[in-house]
Every structure is written in structure tokens, then in C-alpha cells.
Amino acid sequence: MTPEPFGARLRRAMDTRGALCAGIDPHSSLLRSWGLNDDVAGLERFTRTCVEALADRVAVLKPQSAFFERFGSRGLAVLEKAVEEARDAGALVLMDAKRGDIGSTMAAYAATYLDKDSPLFSDAVTVSPYLGFGSLRPALDAAAAAGCGVFVLALTSNPEGAEVQRSHVSDGRTVAQVMLDHMAAENGDARPMGSVGAVVGATLGDAGADLDINGPLLAPGIGAQGATMADLPGVFGPALRQVLPNVSRGVLRHGPDIAGLRTAAERMTDEIGAVLARHP
Ligand SMILES: O=C(O)c1cc(=O)[nH]c(=O)n1[C@@H]1O[C@H](COP(=O)(O)O)[C@@H](O)[C@H]1O
């Protein structure tokens, strides 16, 4: 049986649970502020609390792989368990791995995150196209076959990204626009939207790019990096309904109290709902 495409699953999750992607980023400073040690036991406790508080209510959970990898195999075991439990509780899991490599190695990354028999099998994964969009082909194909998604970095939230992403290619487009055009071609006219998403920082002020890719637009940068939900219409314009705002530290700093985490996530979800209501 063909699996339901990620774009359709995400659209439903955003429409029913609200458009929020909550990050699970176990920074050592956050572990300490939660009264936990910066060790595997602290990581496990932190992660379990996030999943328990949020997986049954937010549309998407985005664990940042690096914070788990830094503890080696025992950190990865915590991540594997979190992915499984979060998916069981109804959240879509977007693995923030930002992988990008030559095609043959990309196939191994695809097998890691997008093969249903892998212990880290996730609903979607973040990838970097800056080895050339075509290098992502193994991940794009694996995602399509498994009903998964791929979020491709386009215009990142950090100020350093512009020197690469805003530079121009010979036909006058920016590098980021070339990537966005590839994403639009991948998504075609899929309904309700395609499964290839773009990452576009909420911090950008004005994206200055054509974001009409018929796919989701992951918008990190809200909260700790200074952007707010109210900035989203200015950045995304007519593509606002495709936007999936990501908040990590802005929610996590309200832990370890489960109710505190839930209230923070609900407030963020309500804020994006209010922004969408004002910009129908
Ligand atoms: O792909 C991402 O998620 C991402 C892309 C980007 O351009 N900027 C960005 O901040 N992120 C990630 O989004 C999260 C933002 O975290 P907070 O700043 O704590 O909300 C981190 O996990 C980043 O790695």
C-alpha cells in the first residue's frame, strides 16, 4: 500500500493541532536550568519530559540530533526512544540533522532517517543543499517512497547565511532562489501540498525570494533568536499558510514543569493562529 504523503499528513496536523514545530534541543545550559546534570541521565530525563508534555498536542516535534550525538551511542539511544514515543503519541517527528553530502553518502543518510526499518526512522529530516540540489536525490526519493518529508535549507535564520544564500548565479537568481525553484519543481501540483519543505528563517525581515514552492516552510528563529510570530506575515507574505514556525528555547525554558511547557506551546500555537486569522 502506498503510504500517505508527508505533505498531506503535515497539512492535517497543522490544521488540527495548530501550526507549531516545537524543538527538543537539550543544550547543556537548559539541562542545568532544569536542575539536571549535563550527562546521559539528564538528557534522558529532559527528553522524556519534552515528549510527555508535547507529543500528544503539537503538530511537529523537532529533536536536534547534535545535542544527542554529543553523548555518543547512549545519546543516540535516547533519541531513538524519543522518536518512537513521540510518533506513537501522534506528533510528526522532524529530525533536525542538516545532512548534506555527495549522492552515494546521502543514500546512507537517507537509510538512517527515511527507511522505516531504521531505529531513527522519522517523518521528515532537515538537509543542506549546498553540495548542489541534485546531491539530495537519494533522500528525496527515499522520502517519497516512505511517505516522508525533507526540509531543505534555503534562507537560514543566522546572519552568516547570506554570503552564500543571497549570492547570485549567472542567470541573476540568488543561490537560495535556485534551491527554492528546485523544491517547487519537486512538489509540482501535489495536493494539499508537497512533501519537500524549505527552511526560511523568521528572522529575515523580508525573505526577498519567491516562496511559492507548494510545500511547507519551516520558520526557525522565533523566541531566543529574536523573531516573533508577528514577524511572519512580513517575511512570508502570501505563503503564510504554508508556514510551520519552530520554537525551541522559547518553549523549553518553561520546563521542567510539564504544565509550564504545555502552556508555552499553547501560547505559541494560539499566537500563530491569531496571525493567520488576521491574514486570511
Ligand atoms: O533547520 C533548522 O531547524 C534551523 C535552521 C535555521 O536556519 N535556523 C535554526 O535555528 N534552525 C534550528 O532551529 C532551532 C532554533 O532554536 P531556538 O533558537 O532555540 O528556537 C535550532 O535547533 C536550530 O538548529
The ligand as a MOL file (V3000), in Angstrom:
LIG
                    3D

  0  0  0     0  0            999 V3000
M  V30 BEGIN CTAB
M  V30 COUNTS 24 25 0 0 0
M  V30 BEGIN ATOM
M  V30 1 O 16.8420 23.6910 10.3460 0
M  V30 2 C 16.6280 24.2490 11.4270 0
M  V30 3 O 15.8430 23.7750 12.2190 0
M  V30 4 C 17.2460 25.5700 11.6790 0
M  V30 5 C 17.5410 26.3230 10.5640 0
M  V30 6 C 17.8950 27.6660 10.7030 0
M  V30 7 O 18.0520 28.4010 9.7270 0
M  V30 8 N 17.9870 28.1850 11.9650 0
M  V30 9 C 17.7660 27.4290 13.0790 0
M  V30 10 O 17.8300 27.9970 14.1800 0
M  V30 11 N 17.4550 26.1020 12.9530 0
M  V30 12 C 17.2950 25.2520 14.1500 0
M  V30 13 O 16.1330 25.6850 14.8440 0
M  V30 14 C 16.3370 25.6370 16.2600 0
M  V30 15 C 16.1730 27.0330 16.8120 0
M  V30 16 O 16.2570 27.0140 18.2050 0
M  V30 17 P 15.8050 28.2470 19.1120 0
M  V30 18 O 16.5930 29.4240 18.6490 0
M  V30 19 O 16.1740 27.7920 20.4910 0
M  V30 20 O 14.3210 28.4140 18.9300 0
M  V30 21 C 17.7180 25.0330 16.4620 0
M  V30 22 O 17.5560 23.6380 16.6270 0
M  V30 23 C 18.4390 25.3070 15.1640 0
M  V30 24 O 19.4160 24.3120 14.8670 0
M  V30 END ATOM
M  V30 BEGIN BOND
M  V30 1 2 1 2
M  V30 2 1 2 3
M  V30 3 1 2 4
M  V30 4 2 4 5
M  V30 5 1 4 11
M  V30 6 1 5 6
M  V30 7 2 6 7
M  V30 8 1 6 8
M  V30 9 1 8 9
M  V30 10 2 9 10
M  V30 11 1 9 11
M  V30 12 1 11 12
M  V30 13 1 12 13
M  V30 14 1 12 23
M  V30 15 1 13 14
M  V30 16 1 14 15
M  V30 17 1 14 21
M  V30 18 1 15 16
M  V30 19 1 16 17
M  V30 20 2 17 18
M  V30 21 1 17 19
M  V30 22 1 17 20
M  V30 23 1 21 22
M  V30 24 1 21 23
M  V30 25 1 23 24
M  V30 END BOND
M  V30 END CTAB
M  END
